[in-house]
Amino acid sequence: MKPAPRSRRRPFLIEGLTALGLVVAPYVLPHIGFAPNTVNQILVWGLFGLGFDILFGFTGLLSFGQSAFFGSGGFVAAYLLTQDMVQSVPLALLLGTLAAMVVGVLVGMIALRRTGIYFAMITVAIAEMFYFLEN
């Protein structure tokens, strides 16, 4: 009998090591010369890419509207913090995430009625609309 492939014996080994590396990175990398801002940028853009990979990789839907949700959540969190409506950063991030989720559901109700190139064009239009609204 053949041994099981490595991925079946330890199904989440690579993901777990990656998550551990991302948790440890902000504490280790500044000591070896990386600026904290660089580490933050790497983590933020990695999260953005991960969201795109999940959407396109699992569903096959090519969305150009990821930035609308990403920006809406950040915009709401920043607005709450700068206007002193919320004192806690984690709470502001949670509320920003919820706002991005609401925007995503509303956009999804419009965009998911189409597939293929029509879906992609609708998401481009919505992303541009959000760019001009939030800019």
C-alpha positions, 0 to 999 in steps of 0.5 A: 500500500502506498503511503498517503501524500504529505498533504493528507498526513498534515493537511494544515501544516503549511497554512499553520506555519505561514500564519505563525510566521505572519504573527511573529513577523512584526516582532522579529523583522524590525530587529533585522532592519525592516521598518515597521511600515514595510511589515505592515504593508506586506501584511495588508497587501497579502491580505488583499491578495488572499481575498482575491485568490479566494474569490477567483480561485474557488469561484472563478469569478473575476472581480475588480471590485475588491478594492471597493470593499477593502477601501470601505472598511478602512474608510469607516475604521479611519473615520470612526477613529479620527472623529473620536466616535470610537476610542478602541482601535480593535473595535474600529477595525471590527466596525470597519469589517462589518461595514465592508461586509454590508457593502459586499452584500449590497454589491453582491446582490447587484453583481452576482446576477451576471457571470463572465465578462459582465460580472467583471465589468459590473465590478469595475464600475462599482469599484470606480463609483466607490473610488470617486465617492470615497476620494 
